């Protein structure tokens, strides 16, 4: 079944080493850490479950360029995904938040700084989040230095808005 979904959503015939194990863990509603070399397919470990879980997947990412690359890939595969970052016009931001709230999006990418924004946290409470992902988690020590208390906002947010949800 998973290979059929992989082909249907992404056009791949097989999984790379380790992907299927992590994906099954996430789909079984367990938290998982995917530590693979660069280019080994970590992102697919949350992208495929995002398509199979009922709600939206919230991806916290430290790099705008990475978000853009991943969104280009997702949109090329007709995956409903978007990002919220400081480069967006207010009208675009509001449209994306509305899509996230009404269930149109399957993947929403945000920077860790977004948790500092009270308006975003208010909207997050209204979103159906099935999976919380910290992408490029090796940057967490850097986030703590750069973002101060922002990274410490992630665990309470997980508890309040995505309780009992797997975290990848």
N, C-alpha and C positions, 0 to 999 in steps of 0.2 A: 503494500500500500504506500509506504513512504517513497519508494522509488518512482511510483506513478505520480505522486504529488510533486516530487522533485522535477520530473520531466514536464509536467503540466505547467508549473509556475516559473521554472527557470531554464528549461530546455536541456538539463543535464541528465545523462543516462545513469551515472554512478556517483556515489559519494566519495569524497577524499578520505584518507585515513583519519579516523577519530570522529568525523562529523556525525555519522549515524548514531553513535553511542551518546554523544552530547544531546542531539536532537530528541532521542527517545527519552532521556532523562528529563528534559524540559517539558515534553509532552505528557510525561507522567507526573507533572506538577512538582518537580524537584528542582532545587537550585543547582547550578552547574558552573564550573569554571572551564573555559576552553583556552588552553595555553598551547598555541600552535605557532610555528614559524610564520613570518610574514609571507603572505600569498598562499597560505595553506587552507584557506576557506573558513576562517572563524566566523565571519559575518553570516554565512549561510546557516550557522548553528542557531541564530535567532530569526533570520529572515524566513526560513521555511516554517518554523513553528508559528510565526506571526500570521501566516496565511491559514493555519489550521486551528488556531485558538479562536475563541469567539470574540474577544475584545481586541483592543489595540495594544501594540507593543511600543513601549516608551524607551527610547534609546538615548542614554546620556553619553555624549561624545565630546572630547576635548578639542577636536580639530575641525574647523569649518571646511577645510579642503577635503578632508575625509568624508564629511557629511555630504558634500556636493558630489564626490565621486560615487558614493553609495547610492545617493538619490538618482543619479544618472542611470546607474545599473538597474535600480528598482523600476524606474519609470520606463526604461527600455523593455522591461518584462511585464509592463502593465500592472505593477503593484502599486496600490494607492498609498503613497508615502509623501511626507513633507518634512520640512525642518522649520524650527523657530530659532531665529538668531537676530542679532542687532542690525543686520543689513536690510531687514525687511521694512517696507513701508507699513504704516499703521493699518491700512486697509488690507494688505496681504496678511499681516499678523492676525487680524480679526477673522479673516476668511478661514485661515488654517485652524485657528482655535475652534471655530464653529464646526469645521469638518471633523475635528477630533472629538468634539462633544457629541455630534450627531451620529458617530459611528462610521463615517465615510472612510476615514483613514485606517489602515492596518498597521502602519509604522509612522511614528512621530519621533524625529530626532531633535534633541535639544542640547545646549551647552549646560554645563554644571551651574553656571551663573544664573540660569533661568530659575533655579530653586530659590534664589534670593528675592525674586520678583513676587510680591504678594498677589498681584493680579493673576499671574500664571498659577500660583498655588491654589487660588480660588477656583480657577477654571479646571485645574487638574482634578479637584474633588468631584467634578461633574463628568469626568471621562471614565469610560469603562476600560481600565488597564488590565490586561491579562498577563503581561510579561514586562518586567523591568530589566533593562540591559545596561550594563556599564561597559561601553566599548573602549578599547585601548586602556584597560584598567591599570596597566603598568604606569600610567601617568598620574595615578592617584596621589603619589607622594608629591609630584609637581603641582597638582591641583591644590593641595593643602598649602603650599607655599605661595602660589599665585593667587588663589581664590579665597584664602583665609577660611572663614567659617562656611563657605558655600558647600564644600564637599561633605561637611558634617550634617548638612540638611538632607542628604539622600536617605539615610536610614529612617528618620522619622517620616519622611514622605512615603517611603515604601510601606511603613506600618500603617499610615493613615489612609493612603489611597489605593494601595495594591496589596492589602493584607492577604496572606495565604496564597500569594501569587509566586510563581517561580521567578528567580532572579538569575540571569545568565551573565 
